[in-house]
Amino acid sequence: VDGMRFVVPVPAAFARPNRKYFGSKRGMTWLNAINDRGMGRGAKVVSGTIRDSLHMVDVIFGFDGGPLPEIVVTDTGSYSDLVFGLLELLGISYRPALADLPDQKGWRINTGADYGPLDTFARGKVDLGKIRRNWDDIVRVVSSIYTGSVRAYDVVTMLQRDGHPTALGEAIAAYGRIFKTLHILAYIDVDASYRRDIKDIRNLQENRHSLARKICHGKRGELYHHYERGLENQLGALGLVLNCVTLW
């Protein structure tokens, strides 16, 4: 799952400014998911350049048919401890390509354990008591997402009010830190296949986006619709053409 930025040069309620990506104009993000053969599976139009992690779970559960993935690979922009916890609870192995890996913090359960060279890395403490106290509510939240009763975006924003996690959000994030630590350890392990698989998927997504830029309006990459439905229709057509080219 990864986001692709598009300039929207016409007045549009869904476009937002970001000088880094759009210069003096406004734009939006096409957050899309592909499988390991490069075929698009689902996508979502996101206003401006809001953090992909807020919408990533919705993209996965909005797939255009077929089973849910066993593994999800993203870049750092889609990562958060809360998303780590939600995906693991939903039965999906989350493997983001984390930036600044030497500065990442590991989390331990046993504060008295001696991890030798990894002692400095494992300087965080997972509070299992917090997870236990909120477990019933955690199960309710995850079940609601899985059955489609609520959008994951609404859950994530509710659990992170103004950037500060609620008690329930902190409990899910604490659960996610266990698997984040295991992911980092597997990433730096001597077996390079784990890293290689993540890199291969990331390269596949980047190549697909590069193709999309060449196809979309002759490298201009601009969208000319004023409303969300028009943007979705145009990017849906782009996704269909990309799948046709990929299949060919």
Residue pairs with C-beta under 8 A, 6 or more apart in sequence:
1 31
1 32
1 33
1 52
1 56
1 59
1 60
1 72
1 73
1 74
1 78
2 31
2 32
2 52
2 74
2 75
2 78
2 202
2 205
2 206
2 209
3 29
3 30
3 31
3 32
3 46
3 49
3 52
3 77
3 78
4 29
4 30
4 32
4 209
4 212
5 18
5 21
5 22
5 27
5 28
5 29
5 30
5 49
6 27
6 28
6 29
6 30
6 216
6 221
6 222
6 223
6 235
7 22
7 23
7 25
7 26
7 27
7 221
7 222
7 223
8 14
8 15
8 25
8 26
8 27
8 28
8 222
8 223
8 224
8 225
8 231
9 25
9 222
9 224
10 224
10 225
10 226
11 226
12 26
12 28
12 223
12 225
12 226
12 227
12 231
13 226
13 227
13 228
14 28
14 45
14 47
14 227
14 228
14 231
15 26
15 27
15 28
15 47
15 48
16 26
16 27
16 28
16 47
16 48
16 49
16 50
17 25
17 26
17 48
18 26
18 27
18 48
18 49
20 49
21 27
21 49
26 48
27 48
27 49
28 45
28 46
28 47
28 48
28 223
28 231
29 45
29 46
29 47
29 48
29 49
29 50
29 52
30 43
30 44
30 45
30 46
30 235
30 238
31 43
31 44
31 45
31 46
31 52
31 55
31 56
31 59
32 40
32 42
32 43
32 44
32 59
32 239
33 40
33 41
33 42
33 43
33 59
33 60
33 63
34 40
34 41
34 204
34 205
34 208
35 41
35 69
36 201
36 204
37 246
38 204
38 207
38 208
38 246
39 243
39 246
39 247
40 208
40 239
40 242
40 243
40 246
41 63
41 64
41 66
42 59
42 60
42 62
42 63
42 64
43 59
43 235
43 236
43 239
44 55
44 58
44 59
44 62
45 228
45 231
45 232
45 235
46 52
46 55
51 77
51 78
51 80
52 74
52 77
52 78
53 77
53 78
53 79
53 80
53 82
53 83
53 156
54 153
54 156
54 157
55 152
55 153
56 72
56 74
56 78
56 83
56 152
57 83
57 86
57 87
57 90
57 145
57 152
57 153
57 156
58 151
58 152
58 153
60 68
60 69
60 72
60 87
60 92
61 68
61 145
61 146
61 148
61 152
68 90
68 91
68 92
69 92
70 92
70 93
71 92
71 93
71 94
71 95
72 87
72 92
72 93
72 94
72 95
73 95
73 96
73 97
73 197
73 198
73 201
73 202
74 94
74 96
74 97
75 96
75 97
75 99
75 202
76 96
76 97
76 98
76 99
78 96
79 96
79 98
80 173
81 173
81 174
81 176
81 177
81 180
82 156
82 159
82 160
82 165
82 169
82 172
82 173
82 176
83 94
83 156
83 176
84 94
84 173
84 176
84 177
84 179
84 180
84 183
85 172
85 173
85 174
85 175
85 176
85 177
85 179
86 142
86 145
86 152
86 155
86 156
86 172
86 176
87 93
87 94
87 176
88 94
88 175
88 176
88 179
89 138
89 142
89 172
89 175
90 142
90 145
90 146
94 179
94 183
95 183
95 194
95 198
96 183
97 198
97 199
97 202
98 104
98 184
98 187
101 184
101 187
101 188
104 121
104 184
105 121
105 123
105 124
106 118
106 121
106 122
106 123
106 124
106 181
106 184
106 185
107 122
107 124
107 125
107 126
107 177
107 178
107 180
107 181
108 115
108 122
108 124
108 125
108 126
108 181
109 125
109 126
109 128
109 178
111 125
115 121
115 122
122 181
124 177
124 181
126 174
126 177
126 178
127 174
128 174
130 167
130 170
130 171
130 174
131 138
131 171
131 174
131 175
133 171
134 167
134 168
134 171
134 172
135 171
137 168
137 171
138 168
138 171
138 172
138 175
141 155
141 159
141 168
141 172
143 149
144 150
144 155
145 151
145 152
145 155
158 166
159 165
159 166
159 168
159 169
159 172
160 166
160 169
165 173
186 194
187 194
187 195
187 198
208 242
208 246
211 242
211 245
212 238
212 242
213 219
213 221
215 238
215 241
215 242
215 245
216 222
216 238
223 231
223 234
223 235
224 234
225 231
225 233
225 234
